[in-house]
Amino acid sequence: MRLEEIVEVPLLESFDLECKSRLNRENVEGWLKTIAGFSNTTGGSFFIGVEDKSHKLIGFSREQADSERNFFNNQVNEHIFPRPQSQISFLRYDANGRELFLIRVDVPESPFKPVIVKFKNVPSIYMRRDGFTNGATYEEIIEMSIKSRAAQFDVLDSEEPYNRADFSKLFEFYKLRNPQNELSDKALLSIGFFTNSRILKNGAFLFSDKYKGEKTEVQCSVFSGFNKGSERIVTINKFNGNITDSIGFMLEFAKQRMNHTLIKLADSRVEIDAYPERALFEGIINAVAHRDYFLDGTQIQLDMFKDRLEITSPGSFYQGANLGKTYDLANLISKRRNELICAVLVKCNVMEAAGTGFDKIMEDYANADETHKPFVISKSDHFTLVLPDLTFAEGVQDGSLVHIDYMPAKNASEHDEKILSFCYEKSRKAGEIAAFLSLADSSYFRKTILENLVEQKYLDKNKISGTAYYRTNREMVGRG
């Protein structure tokens, strides 16, 4: 029995058709590139359980088909970015009295290109040509980027119908900040929350009471010291829910765990929170509003350290420069990645149309010294807002944000990772390193700990005017 007998397809593999008898577990990239290739061109159909040349049906039992489908989904979720919006269906047929199934995957052209296969940490871009999938040329990648509609995730149609009863939490969120008004269906329709046929947009569905998916996942953690790599995790909590619940979860997590202190004035006492509530709220709203919702398997991370709080959102600043690290938050401009989500937050009065959230953060830290100034780090796949702890007198510890990756040295000490992190960006004197570690600058510290790292080439040692300076050797230690 052949594929053509149960579904209308070309007689041979073509531009938009490919068949596999089974998904190859040893060469996963070999078939993943076909899915990405379809996404980067005009789409196609991918059949599993069918011989690729003859179109002879191999088929699966019901249990095997379900297992194969799950394997397919897991590999696509892990290795293809952004995840193609594919449709998977099972085709049933009978052979020799047995019930068998084929798996059909219909892959549309992606509105967000190029679609990338990342395998063993190597990203690749593929195109579909004449029944074959090959690597894209430089010219094709440029053309893809230019011609891509670059549609935002949140304004694409979902498959979910609009039902006002499903958005009670959104209406409560709105009412808290607009007590005299009601968020009407007319107002939601005007910002594109749902279509004229009452189908929700992707971004709208993320506000639904029913939403529990990974698109809005957040992870909140508290660390005992200054970095993730070498400090004990005090607590770590994950949350999946709609956008308004995610905002509330992050805000409550930080408020319950932040430090507080009292400052004595001439005739009174003033309580200071580690993080001004408005700055904390603005940082959380900013992360939610500008998150890249195309990126599956990611989460917003709120991490609390001894000296600071970090809020990290998946996706770099949308159509903005790779800023690196900047303290100039007032002049930080980024195009909105999620117009609909931002429009809802503006309606709820938790975000301003002019985008002045960073200005409010700067106002709350206006009287802070240089070691307590908030800043942003933007990379190619994420951006992080750092709010210094106003109750920690020393301010943000220089070099504490560098997370490193290295093979432990022989006779390693418990301080090695902190030392290599502290010395990664800047040369340090032994006394500075000892003070950072809260240790005595003793001969034992220098000879046993520092010199061990120098001898094994983890640290470079140089003398300037008779004073020894230590700098991490980046050939031995990389960023984590």
Helices and strands as residue ranges (DSSP letters): G 3-5, E 17-20, H 28-40, E 44-48, H 62-79, E 80-81, E 87-95, E 98-107, E 116-119, E 122-129, E 132-135, H 138-147, G 153-155, E 157-161, G 164-167, H 168-177, H 185-190, E 199-201, H 202-205, G 214-216, E 218-223, E 233-239, H 243-257, E 260-264, E 269-273, H 277-290, E 300-304, E 308-314, E 324-326, G 329-331, H 339-347, H 357-364, G 370-372, E 375-378, E 382-388, E 404-405, H 416-422, E 428-429, H 430-436, H 443-444, I 445-450, H 451-455, E 459-464, E 467-472, E 478-479
